[in-house]
Structures are given as structure tokens and as C-alpha cells.
Amino acid sequence: MKAFKPRLLALPDYPYTARQALIKLDQNESPYGLPPELKAELAARLEALPLNRYPEMHAESLAERIADFEGWPETGVVVGPGSNTIITALVAAAQRVLDVQPSFALYQHAAELLGVPYRAVPLEEGFQLPLEALLAALAEEESPGVFFLPNPHTPTGHFFMQERVQILCEAAAQHDWLMVIDEAYYQFAPADLKRQALGQPHLGVLRTFSKAWGLAGARAGYLLASEEAARVVRHLLPPFGIPAPTALAVELALEHPGYVTEAVEKVRRERERVYLELKAHPTWTAYPSHTNFLLVRTPDAQAAYEGLLKRGILVRRQDHVPGLEGAIRVTIGTPVENDAFLQAAFELAKEEKEIADAASED
């Protein structure tokens, strides 16, 4: 079609395929969500909501609540309908994008969509930060831009040491980059960078209500940044972008953060249990994680994915990502869901062995 830019017609789709399954462990959602009593309270508040009126232009009331919750200046808080929209706005504003590889697919996808120069530096063995290569990239580019670093890291679950991240933050400031730490999973990690970012104009922190808060269906995320950076990003987001019911749900959740603490602790316990049980798997290798998912290396990701799907369990393939050949990503669910996954994983191992034994006899 000649009405569209040829470059956009050739772009690949975002790497996700929706499938149906009884047990959904593919999108790193919380298995718990809002407690029943909060759902009842939300329903009562929704009754009084005037849905015939537009919501606030930039969810100002919600931004104020988030600022109070985070201890951050309100002028530096940007709220978007999911952190994905904020990432896209950051990319749209950037002269270029720096990333690591593997990483959250949206950074590259948004850069390609918007025609922004994109560079990714491969992680070192063991998913370690390539400190020297990143420092060189920050210094070498002809103009600065936005440097995205997910920590805890997706899709591996690895947590980068704060000392090394701090070195990169200082280098980003020295060369006039904006470094954005994507902390979608910070509640599951041993530390975060919010305190270091406060008052630092070259450092921002991105967070979401889709993971630990259990509000993925509400679609809300936020950026904590300097007043200048926040103003630019806010201008690039569509007006009236946060639906009033979403703002209501998030405000209610912020009033009751205790349920998140309980949910995170349940997920952490289950994550460690699943990780330890997978150590006995003869052909799969799970990696340590500081998120609500596990990256698992298998001999054949497609076979593992299809085998699990036949048993009613949906996971996410990662074998299309450079450096993650044979990998699948498994969200930590409820104990019952995790038991079903483990049972299926070991059933597949038994099937693999039977097929291998039959082949050797031939």
C-alpha cells in the first residue's frame, strides 16, 4: 500500500503469539491479582464513576498518588497506559537507543518502528554486564540518546550488581545520555535504583503495575525521572490516555500495598521451589532468577513448548533471541499450576528418553 512508509510495511510483528491454555505461564502476570475484598471495593467505586466524562489529561491525580507512594517529586512522574507506551515515547524522543542483548523486545521494536538508530551490546557469559563494551558505546556514539537497562533483567531473570550499574549511570551522565532502568520486576529483587536516581537528571526509573501488583489487565505504568525528561515524555503520550477505571483500580491498589508484599513472597517461595526441583531434570537447565519467572534451557524449545501446550500449559519460547537457543520462559504461577508444569516437564523428559532409546535400538 503506497499510503504507508515502505519501511514500516517490512517490519516484523512484535514477537508474541496468543494461544489458549488451561494454565497460562507465558506473560509473567501475577497469579493472584487484587484480593476479593479489594475487588468488591473497586466495584463499588466504579458504580459512582461518570464514564460519560473523559478522564484527566495525564492522570494527574494518579501521578500525585504515585509521587507520594514513591517519595518522588510529582513533576517527575509520568503515567502511561502500560510502561510500553512510555518506552515508545522515550524512543520517539531519543536521538538513538542503546540496549543490551538479549533484552526486552520492545526497545528494539519501538526503535525500528520509529526509525531511531538502535545498538545492542551482547551480555557476557553468565548474563553478566559487558561493562567495558557499554562504556565504549556510551563514549563512541556521535550523539547521545536513551540507554535502556532492564534490572532485574528480562528475559533471563538475572540481577545486575548495583556497583556495575552505578558505573554505567555515571558514564551516561558524563556523555549526556538518559539512562532508563526498567524495574518491572524490582519487588522480586534484592535492591533497586530509585534512591540513586532521585535528583539525577540523566537517570530515570521505569515501573509497572502489571507484574507484582497484579493489574496487567488495567494497563498502567510510570516513569520516575527529572522534571525536564518527564515533561518531554508526557508531551509524547496521547492525552486522556489513562482510562478512569484504570486510574481508580491503581489508586485503590496504592492504598493497600500489603497485598503486593504477600503475593511477592508467595511467588518467591514458589520460584525457588520450582528452580530446585528442575535441578533434577535430566535435560533442562533452569537459571537463577530475581523475577517472577524462570528461564529454562532445553534441547529443543519448540518440542518443549508444544509438549507443554498439549498438557494444557502455555509458556513463552525464547529460542528466537540470540544467545538463548533452546530456551523457554516460564512464569511462576500458583502452587497447583507449578506442580502441573513440573509434572509435565518430567513427563517430557521420560518421552525424550524413550524416543532416544528406541532410536538407539534401530
Summary of the structure (lengths in Angstrom):
residues: 362
radius of gyration: 21.4
end to end distance: 54.4
largest distance: 72.0
contacts: 1170
relative contact order: 0.16
helix: 45%
strand: 15%
